[in-house]
Amino acid sequence: MFTKKHIQQFSTIETPFYYYDTAILQKTIAAIKKSAPSHYHIHYALKANAHPTLLKFIKETGFGADCVSGNEVKRAIECDFMPKDIVFAGVGKSDKEINYALDNDIFCFNVESIHELQVMNQLAIFKNKTAEVALRINPNVDAYTHKYITTGLEENKFGINPYEFDAVLSELKKLTNIKLIGLHFHIGSQIQDLSPFKNLCLRVNEINKWFIQKGYLLPHINLGGGLGINYKEPDAQAIVDFEGYFNVFKQFLELHPSQQIHFELGRCIVGQCGSLISKVLYIKNGINTNFAILDAGMTELIRPALYQAYHKIENISTNYEIVNPQSSIINYKYDVVGPICESSDCFGKAVNLPETKRGDLIAIRSAGAYGEVMSSKYNLRDDVKSVFD
């Protein structure tokens, strides 16, 4: 919850900007370390938020990095992540990206097709390198989340399907500069019901046994990420139930004792520590709809426009619990929108807020993941700024 001190601080900063509460980030990381067994390796997913200040903080905790582009690999190295702790995933790695990762001797490539294996082998031969890879498997497990962030079904573009396994192993025997070291899985994002993770474990058990029977006892099993956060009540559940999450894998994952387990967590690490702070430019009242028009738009936070995602929206200037506890609260319904020339530039419809006026500060909560990192310069907008506490 924001305090009067925050309001005073924010009133001196040009909006819009991202505000990051590093105390919440510290508590989140402490909860992960307390809940995860010592043989679980955590790789932070840079795609959630790649701000250098956050990355350097996360690196100091001992986590590795999960990257999905060459520039993310570069950013991780620039922020002092050790190459031996970096994994590189992605269905469309370019030659330039693969070469950069090979030059820096990263820990593992998560490979998504036979064709990618062939290309990577040729690039590795040219450099006299050996690429260590994990096969990203499409386990056909439904994450029961938004169709745009579901990744583990056969209809999705990601991963190698089980009917390709024999062909993959046959091809690997021909690839002199590829070393198979693991299997990789990722079924989707913003998963709050833990049952899909149980289903993933059961499927991983089957697939891992199949590879062992074929003579491939692989040292690394990567379960991906996808654990969601509570967007509706960020103060009530600022820290995810990591104990419950890891207990699913403790209970249902059946691996050989020599196999190491990896996770790629992103949103659940940084999601709740960030808020987009904006200012009301205009109030536009109508017969059917009242609009609160902000100076932040979909260029700063695209999730509501792209995924129809919910974020809690608060008018922190008129938080009567802080400013005037004796005042009665009269709520009005506003469509909270931005300045971008698109009708989809809307953060929330019929949002209950205290009577709102020009100049009020608005906090759009739970924006630490897939917020700033997805910002754009559409309409030639200025780059969004960041403030750390």
C-alpha positions in Angstrom: 0.0 0.0 0.0 1.2 3.5 -0.8 1.7 5.9 2.0 1.6 9.7 2.3 5.4 9.7 2.0 5.1 8.0 -1.4 2.5 10.5 -2.6 4.8 13.4 -1.6 7.8 11.7 -3.3 5.8 10.9 -6.5 4.5 14.5 -6.8 8.0 15.7 -7.5 8.7 13.2 -10.3 7.6 13.7 -13.9 5.0 11.0 -14.8 4.6 8.5 -16.1 7.2 6.3 -14.5 7.7 2.8 -13.1 8.2 2.5 -9.4 10.0 -0.5 -8.0 9.8 -1.5 -4.3 13.0 -3.5 -3.7 11.8 -4.5 -0.2 9.1 -6.6 -1.8 11.6 -8.0 -4.3 13.9 -9.0 -1.4 11.1 -10.7 0.5 10.1 -12.6 -2.6 13.6 -13.9 -3.2 13.9 -14.9 0.4 10.6 -16.9 0.1 11.9 -18.7 -2.9 15.2 -19.6 -1.2 13.4 -20.8 1.9 10.9 -23.0 -0.1 13.1 -24.4 -2.9 15.3 -27.5 -2.1 19.0 -26.9 -2.4 19.2 -29.0 -5.6 16.7 -26.8 -7.4 18.4 -24.3 -9.7 16.5 -21.0 -10.3 17.1 -19.1 -13.5 15.4 -15.6 -13.6 13.5 -15.1 -16.8 14.8 -11.8 -18.3 11.8 -11.4 -20.5 9.7 -10.5 -17.5 11.9 -7.4 -16.7 15.4 -6.7 -18.0 16.1 -3.5 -16.2 19.9 -3.5 -15.3 19.2 -2.4 -11.7 16.9 -5.3 -11.0 19.1 -7.7 -12.8 22.2 -6.8 -10.8 20.1 -7.2 -7.6 18.8 -10.6 -8.7 22.2 -11.8 -9.8 23.6 -11.1 -6.3 21.1 -13.6 -4.8 22.8 -16.4 -6.7 20.1 -17.0 -9.4 21.0 -17.8 -12.9 19.5 -16.2 -16.1 16.9 -17.5 -18.6 17.1 -15.7 -21.9 15.0 -15.7 -25.1 17.1 -13.5 -27.3 20.8 -12.8 -28.0 20.4 -9.3 -26.5 19.0 -10.8 -23.3 22.1 -13.1 -23.1 24.2 -10.0 -23.7 22.3 -8.0 -21.0 22.7 -10.9 -18.5 26.5 -11.0 -19.1 26.7 -7.2 -18.8 25.0 -7.5 -15.4 27.6 -10.1 -14.2 25.6 -13.3 -14.6 28.1 -16.1 -15.1 27.8 -17.7 -18.5 27.7 -21.1 -16.8 24.4 -20.0 -15.2 22.7 -18.8 -18.5 20.2 -20.8 -20.5 19.1 -19.6 -23.9 15.6 -20.5 -25.2 13.5 -19.4 -28.1 11.9 -20.9 -31.2 13.6 -18.5 -33.6 17.3 -18.0 -32.6 19.2 -16.2 -35.3 22.7 -17.2 -36.4 24.1 -14.0 -34.9 22.4 -14.8 -31.5 23.6 -18.4 -31.5 27.2 -17.3 -32.4 27.2 -14.8 -29.6 26.1 -17.4 -27.1 28.7 -19.9 -28.4 31.4 -17.3 -28.1 30.5 -16.8 -24.5 30.2 -20.5 -23.6 26.8 -20.3 -22.0 25.5 -23.3 -20.0 22.8 -24.5 -22.3 20.7 -23.9 -25.4 17.1 -25.0 -25.2 16.5 -26.3 -28.7 13.1 -26.4 -30.3 13.4 -28.3 -33.6 15.5 -30.7 -35.6 16.3 -28.0 -38.0 17.6 -25.8 -35.2 19.9 -28.6 -34.1 21.3 -28.9 -37.6 22.0 -25.2 -37.9 23.5 -24.9 -34.5 25.8 -27.8 -35.2 27.1 -26.1 -38.4 27.8 -22.9 -36.5 29.5 -24.8 -33.7 31.7 -26.7 -36.2 32.8 -23.4 -37.8 33.9 -22.1 -34.3 35.3 -25.4 -33.2 32.9 -25.3 -30.3 30.5 -27.8 -28.7 27.0 -26.6 -28.1 25.4 -28.1 -25.0 21.7 -28.4 -25.5 18.4 -29.4 -23.8 15.5 -30.5 -26.0 12.5 -28.3 -25.4 9.7 -30.8 -25.3 6.1 -29.9 -26.1 4.3 -32.1 -23.4 0.8 -31.3 -24.6 -0.2 -30.1 -21.1 -2.9 -27.5 -20.9 -2.0 -24.5 -18.6 -5.6 -23.3 -18.6 -4.6 -19.7 -19.1 -4.9 -17.1 -21.9 -4.4 -18.5 -25.4 -1.6 -16.0 -26.1 0.5 -17.2 -23.1 -0.2 -21.0 -23.4 2.9 -22.7 -24.8 2.7 -26.4 -24.0 0.0 -27.7 -26.4 0.7 -29.4 -29.7 -1.0 -26.5 -31.5 1.6 -24.0 -30.1 4.7 -23.2 -32.1 7.1 -24.2 -29.2 9.0 -27.3 -28.7 9.6 -30.8 -30.1 6.6 -33.2 -30.1 6.9 -36.8 -28.7 6.3 -38.3 -32.2 9.6 -36.7 -33.3 11.7 -38.2 -30.5 13.1 -41.1 -32.5 14.0 -38.8 -35.4 15.7 -36.4 -33.0 17.8 -39.0 -31.4 18.8 -40.4 -34.8 19.8 -36.9 -36.0 21.8 -36.2 -32.8 24.1 -39.2 -33.6 25.2 -37.4 -36.8 25.8 -34.0 -35.1 29.4 -33.9 -34.0 29.4 -30.6 -32.2 26.1 -31.0 -30.3 26.0 -32.4 -26.8 22.6 -33.4 -25.4 22.6 -32.6 -21.6 18.9 -32.2 -20.7 15.2 -31.8 -21.4 13.3 -28.6 -21.1 9.6 -27.9 -20.6 7.4 -24.8 -20.3 3.6 -24.9 -20.5 2.6 -21.3 -20.2 2.4 -18.2 -18.0 0.2 -16.7 -15.2 -0.8 -20.2 -13.9 -2.4 -19.9 -10.4 -4.1 -23.3 -10.2 -1.3 -25.7 -9.4 -2.9 -28.7 -11.0 -1.3 -28.0 -14.4 2.1 -28.3 -12.7 1.1 -31.7 -11.3 0.1 -32.8 -14.8 3.4 -31.5 -16.1 5.3 -33.6 -13.6 3.4 -36.8 -14.6 4.2 -36.1 -18.3 7.9 -35.3 -17.5 8.1 -38.6 -15.6 6.9 -40.5 -18.7 9.1 -38.7 -21.2 12.2 -38.9 -18.9 11.7 -42.6 -18.5 11.4 -43.0 -22.3 14.8 -41.2 -22.8 16.4 -43.3 -20.1 15.2 -46.5 -21.7 16.8 -45.3 -24.9 20.1 -44.9 -23.1 19.9 -41.2 -22.4 20.1 -40.5 -18.6 20.3 -36.7 -19.0 21.8 -34.7 -16.1 19.5 -31.6 -16.4 15.7 -31.4 -16.3 14.3 -27.9 -16.8 10.7 -27.4 -15.7 10.3 -23.8 -17.0 8.2 -21.3 -15.1 4.7 -19.9 -15.5 3.7 -19.4 -11.8 1.2 -16.6 -11.6 0.6 -13.7 -9.2 -2.5 -12.2 -7.6 -3.3 -9.2 -9.8 -6.6 -8.5 -8.0 -5.2 -8.2 -4.4 -1.5 -7.3 -4.7 -1.3 -6.1 -1.1 -3.0 -9.2 0.4 -0.7 -11.6 -1.6 2.5 -9.7 -2.4 4.4 -12.9 -2.1 3.4 -16.0 -4.1 2.9 -19.4 -2.3 6.3 -20.7 -3.4 6.1 -23.5 -0.8 3.0 -24.9 -2.4 4.5 -24.5 -5.8 7.7 -26.4 -5.1 5.8 -29.0 -3.0 4.0 -30.1 -6.2 7.4 -31.0 -7.8 8.6 -32.6 -4.6 5.5 -34.8 -4.5 5.0 -35.7 -8.1 8.3 -35.4 -10.0 10.1 -38.8 -10.2 13.6 -38.3 -11.5 16.9 -40.2 -11.2 18.9 -39.0 -8.1 21.7 -37.8 -10.4 19.4 -35.5 -12.3 19.5 -31.8 -11.5 16.3 -29.7 -11.6 16.0 -26.2 -13.1 13.2 -23.6 -13.0 12.8 -20.4 -15.1 10.8 -18.0 -12.9 10.1 -14.5 -14.0 6.7 -12.9 -13.3 6.4 -14.3 -9.8 9.7 -12.8 -8.8 9.3 -9.2 -10.1 5.6 -8.8 -10.8 4.4 -7.4 -7.5 7.4 -5.1 -6.8 6.5 -2.8 -9.7 3.7 -0.2 -10.3 3.2 2.2 -13.1 2.6 5.7 -11.7 0.6 8.1 -13.9 -1.2 11.4 -13.6 -4.7 12.3 -14.6 -4.7 14.7 -17.5 -8.5 15.1 -17.9 -11.8 14.0 -16.7 -14.4 13.5 -19.4 -17.9 12.8 -18.1 -20.6 11.4 -20.2 -24.2 10.2 -19.9 -23.1 6.5 -19.9 -19.4 6.6 -19.3 -16.9 8.7 -17.4 -13.3 8.7 -18.5 -10.2 9.3 -16.5 -7.6 10.2 -19.1 -4.0 9.5 -18.0 -0.6 10.5 -19.2 0.4 6.8 -19.3 -0.9 4.6 -22.1 -0.6 1.2 -23.8 2.9 2.3 -24.8 3.9 2.0 -21.1 1.8 -1.0 -20.2 0.4 -3.0 -23.1 -0.9 -6.0 -21.2 -4.5 -4.8 -20.8 -4.7 -4.0 -24.6 -2.9 -7.2 -25.7 -4.2 -9.8 -23.3 -7.3 -8.1 -21.8 -5.2 -8.4 -18.6 -6.5 -7.0 -15.3 -4.4 -4.7 -13.1 -5.6 -3.1 -9.9 -5.9 0.7 -10.4 -5.7 3.0 -7.4 -6.1 6.8 -7.1 -3.4 7.3 -4.5 -3.9 11.1 -4.3 -7.4 10.5 -2.8 -6.6 7.6 -0.6 -8.8 8.7 2.3 -7.3 6.1 4.7 -4.1 8.2 4.5 -5.1 11.7 3.6 -8.2 12.1 5.7 -9.5 9.1 7.7 -12.6 11.0 8.7 -13.9 11.6 5.2 -16.6 9.4 3.7 -15.7 7.7 0.4 -17.9 8.2 -2.6 -16.9 6.0 -5.5 -17.5 6.7 -9.1 -17.0 4.4 -12.1 -14.4 5.5 -14.6 -13.0 4.0 -17.8 -9.3 4.6 -17.1 -7.6 5.3 -20.5 -4.4 6.6 -21.9 -3.6 9.2 -24.6 -2.7 6.8 -27.4 -4.6 7.0 -30.7 -6.1 3.5 -30.3 -9.5 2.6 -28.8 -7.7 -0.4 -27.2 -5.6 2.1 -25.1 -7.6 1.3 -21.9 -6.3 0.1 -18.6 -9.7 -0.8 -17.1 -13.4 -0.2 -17.7 -15.9 0.9 -15.0 -13.2 1.1 -12.4 -14.4 2.1 -8.9 -12.4 5.1 -7.8 -13.0 8.0 -5.4 -14.0 11.1 -7.2 -11.0 11.8 -9.4 -9.7 15.1 -10.7 -6.9 16.5 -12.9 -3.5 16.1 -11.4 -4.4 13.1 -9.2 -1.8 10.3 -9.1 -2.9 6.9 -10.3 -1.0 3.7 -9.5 -1.5 0.7 -11.8 -0.3 -2.2 -9.7 1.4 -5.5 -10.3 3.3 -4.1 -13.3 6.8 -5.3 -12.4 6.6 -8.1 -15.0 5.8 -7.5 -18.7 5.4 -3.8 -18.2 8.4 -1.7 -18.7 10.1 -4.4 -20.8 7.2 -4.3 -23.3 7.0 -0.6 -23.6 7.2 1.0 -27.0 7.7 4.4 -28.8 4.4 4.2 -30.7 3.1 7.8 -31.2 6.8 8.8 -30.7 6.3 8.5 -26.9 9.2 9.3 -24.6 11.0 6.4 -23.0 9.4 5.4 -19.7 11.4 6.2 -16.6 12.2 4.0 -13.6 12.3 4.9 -9.9 13.7 2.5 -7.2 13.0 2.5 -3.5 
